[in-house]
Amino acid sequence: MKIFTCFLALACCFAATTAFAQPGAGTPQQDIRTAVRELSAEQKLKVLDYMRYLGISVEKETQQGYEQLNNDKRARVLQYIGIQKQDPDAPLPLTSVQWNRDTIHFGSIEENSVLLDSFTVTNTGYKPYVIKDIKTSCDCTVLSYPIFPLMPGETTALRIEFDSRSKVGPTQPGIIIYDNSSPNGRNILYLNGEVYARKEVKKIGG
């Protein structure tokens, strides 16, 4: 989403600064969308940052990007602006959330294998939902989670990875989500299953 928004901003803000031009190419292009189309997402972000360095109006860039959104997404942007104006040291207002499950039951897996799965969470309250921090036990890794506030009604995924190396037997690693959900400001999710020992391959003959 961030990359898509930045690409829209690149396409819209060319008139606010010196347009793209090859050295010695004469008159700069008036529309740089063709020029940036073959760049990678990372390169497009660098071009946008460079244009900001050259002096484009961030306010105008933001307005042009905002106008590309539908009414529902515009409302989310306004909510996000409200969050930015809050005192960063002030406690966030609580909201309610609904996880699709609190435990992933993965059954039996072989030692040294890696499990990839995900939980989904929906903001069922009236305030933006913010994940502040995540802590895990064992070698359970959270691969991705929402870095922006989840607005009321939105759903997103929390992707996890579980490495079963050296975990033979029953296992139930936990994932603690520190957030602004009611009533405790945290949620605890689990993986549950059993890891069986990997069978060694026996060599036949010399």
C-alpha positions as CSV (number, residue, x, y, z in Angstrom):
1,M,0.0,0.0,0.0
2,K,2.8,2.4,0.9
3,I,4.6,1.7,-2.4
4,F,1.4,2.1,-4.4
5,T,0.7,5.4,-2.7
6,C,4.2,6.7,-3.3
7,F,4.0,5.7,-7.0
8,L,0.7,7.7,-7.3
9,A,2.5,10.6,-5.7
10,L,5.3,10.4,-8.2
11,A,2.8,10.4,-11.0
12,C,1.0,13.4,-9.7
13,C,3.7,15.7,-8.4
14,F,5.8,16.1,-11.5
15,A,4.4,19.6,-12.1
16,A,5.6,20.8,-8.6
17,T,9.3,20.6,-9.4
18,T,11.9,20.3,-12.2
19,A,10.8,17.3,-14.3
20,F,13.0,14.3,-15.1
21,A,15.6,14.9,-17.8
22,Q,18.6,13.1,-19.1
23,P,21.8,15.2,-18.8
24,G,22.0,17.3,-22.0
25,A,18.6,16.0,-23.2
26,G,17.2,19.5,-23.7
27,T,13.6,20.2,-22.6
28,P,12.7,18.1,-19.5
29,Q,9.8,15.7,-19.9
30,Q,6.5,17.0,-18.6
31,D,5.2,13.6,-17.6
32,I,7.6,11.3,-15.8
33,R,5.4,8.2,-15.4
34,T,6.9,6.5,-18.4
35,A,10.4,7.3,-17.1
36,V,9.8,5.7,-13.7
37,R,7.7,2.8,-14.9
38,E,10.7,0.5,-15.3
39,L,12.3,1.4,-11.9
40,S,12.0,-1.0,-8.9
41,A,9.8,0.0,-6.0
42,E,12.8,0.9,-4.0
43,Q,14.1,3.1,-6.8
44,K,10.8,4.9,-7.1
45,L,10.9,5.7,-3.4
46,K,14.4,7.1,-3.8
47,V,13.2,9.3,-6.7
48,L,10.4,10.6,-4.6
49,D,12.7,11.4,-1.8
50,Y,15.1,13.2,-4.2
51,M,12.2,15.3,-5.5
52,R,11.3,16.3,-1.9
53,Y,15.0,17.2,-1.4
54,L,14.8,19.5,-4.5
55,G,11.9,21.3,-2.9
56,I,8.5,19.9,-4.0
57,S,5.6,20.8,-1.8
58,V,4.9,17.9,0.6
59,E,1.5,19.5,1.3
60,K,0.6,19.5,-2.4
61,E,2.0,16.0,-2.9
62,T,-0.2,14.8,0.0
63,Q,-3.3,16.5,-1.4
64,Q,-2.7,15.1,-4.9
65,G,-2.3,11.6,-3.4
66,Y,-5.4,12.1,-1.2
67,E,-7.5,13.0,-4.3
68,Q,-6.6,9.6,-5.8
69,L,-8.4,7.7,-3.0
70,N,-12.1,6.8,-2.7
71,N,-14.2,8.3,0.1
72,D,-13.7,5.3,2.4
73,K,-9.9,5.5,2.2
74,R,-10.0,9.3,2.6
75,A,-11.8,8.8,5.9
76,R,-9.0,6.5,7.0
77,V,-6.4,9.1,6.1
78,L,-8.2,11.7,8.2
79,Q,-8.2,9.3,11.1
80,Y,-4.5,8.6,10.7
81,I,-3.8,12.4,10.6
82,G,-5.7,12.6,13.9
83,I,-3.4,9.9,15.4
84,Q,-0.3,11.9,14.3
85,K,-1.5,14.9,16.2
86,Q,-1.9,13.1,19.5
87,D,0.7,13.3,22.2
88,P,3.0,10.3,21.6
89,D,3.4,9.8,25.4
90,A,-0.4,9.8,26.0
91,P,-2.1,6.4,26.3
92,L,-4.0,5.3,23.2
93,P,-7.8,4.9,23.5
94,L,-8.8,1.3,23.7
95,T,-10.7,-0.5,21.0
96,S,-12.0,-4.1,20.5
97,V,-10.6,-6.6,18.2
98,Q,-11.5,-10.1,17.0
99,W,-8.9,-12.7,16.1
100,N,-9.9,-15.5,13.7
101,R,-8.4,-17.9,16.2
102,D,-6.2,-17.8,19.3
103,T,-4.3,-21.1,18.6
104,I,-2.9,-22.7,15.4
105,H,-3.2,-26.5,15.9
106,F,-0.6,-27.8,13.5
107,G,-0.7,-31.5,14.5
108,S,2.5,-33.4,14.0
109,I,5.5,-32.2,12.1
110,E,9.0,-33.6,11.6
111,E,11.9,-32.1,13.5
112,N,13.9,-29.4,11.5
113,S,10.9,-28.5,9.4
114,V,9.6,-25.0,9.3
115,L,5.9,-24.1,9.7
116,L,4.5,-21.0,8.0
117,D,1.0,-19.8,8.9
118,S,-1.0,-16.7,9.9
119,F,-3.5,-15.2,12.2
120,T,-6.0,-12.6,11.1
121,V,-7.3,-9.7,13.3
122,T,-10.3,-7.4,12.7
123,N,-10.8,-4.1,14.4
124,T,-14.4,-4.4,15.7
125,G,-14.2,-1.2,17.8
126,Y,-14.5,2.5,17.1
127,K,-10.9,3.6,17.5
128,P,-7.8,2.8,15.5
129,Y,-6.0,-0.5,16.5
130,V,-2.3,-0.2,17.1
131,I,0.2,-3.0,17.7
132,K,3.0,-1.6,19.9
133,D,5.3,-4.6,20.3
134,I,5.4,-8.4,19.9
135,K,7.3,-10.9,21.9
136,T,7.6,-14.6,21.2
137,S,8.8,-17.7,22.9
138,C,11.1,-20.4,21.4
139,D,12.0,-19.9,17.8
140,C,8.7,-18.5,16.7
141,T,9.2,-15.5,14.4
142,V,6.6,-13.0,13.4
143,L,7.3,-12.3,9.7
144,S,4.9,-9.4,9.2
145,Y,2.2,-7.5,11.1
146,P,0.4,-4.2,10.4
147,I,2.8,-1.2,10.9
148,F,0.0,1.3,10.4
149,P,-3.0,1.6,12.6
150,L,-5.8,-0.8,11.7
151,M,-8.9,1.4,11.3
152,P,-12.4,0.3,12.5
153,G,-13.7,-2.5,10.3
154,E,-10.4,-3.3,8.8
155,T,-8.9,-6.8,8.8
156,T,-5.2,-7.8,8.3
157,A,-2.9,-10.7,8.8
158,L,-0.1,-11.5,11.2
159,R,2.3,-14.0,9.5
160,I,4.4,-16.3,11.6
161,E,7.2,-18.8,11.2
162,F,7.9,-21.7,13.5
163,D,11.2,-23.6,13.3
164,S,10.9,-27.0,14.9
165,R,14.6,-27.6,15.2
166,S,15.6,-29.2,18.6
167,K,11.9,-29.2,19.8
168,V,11.1,-32.9,19.8
169,G,7.9,-33.6,21.7
170,P,4.7,-31.6,22.5
171,T,5.1,-27.8,22.1
172,Q,3.0,-24.7,22.6
173,P,5.0,-21.6,21.9
174,G,3.3,-18.3,22.6
175,I,3.1,-14.9,20.9
176,I,2.3,-11.9,23.0
177,I,0.8,-8.9,21.2
178,Y,1.1,-5.6,23.1
179,D,-1.6,-3.3,21.7
180,N,-4.4,-1.0,22.6
181,S,-7.2,-3.6,22.7
182,S,-9.6,-3.8,25.5
183,P,-9.6,-4.9,28.3
184,N,-5.9,-5.6,29.0
185,G,-3.9,-4.0,26.2
186,R,-2.6,-7.3,25.0
187,N,-3.5,-10.5,23.2
188,I,-1.8,-13.9,23.5
189,L,-1.7,-16.3,20.6
190,Y,-0.4,-19.9,20.5
191,L,0.9,-22.6,18.3
192,N,0.1,-26.1,19.4
193,G,1.3,-29.5,18.2
194,E,4.0,-32.1,18.4
195,V,7.4,-32.4,16.8
196,Y,8.6,-36.0,16.1
197,A,12.2,-36.9,15.7
198,R,13.7,-36.9,12.3
199,K,14.7,-40.4,11.2
200,E,18.3,-40.8,10.2
201,V,18.9,-42.4,6.9
202,K,20.9,-45.6,7.3
203,K,23.6,-46.4,4.8
204,I,23.6,-49.9,3.4
205,G,27.0,-51.3,2.4
206,G,30.5,-49.8,2.7
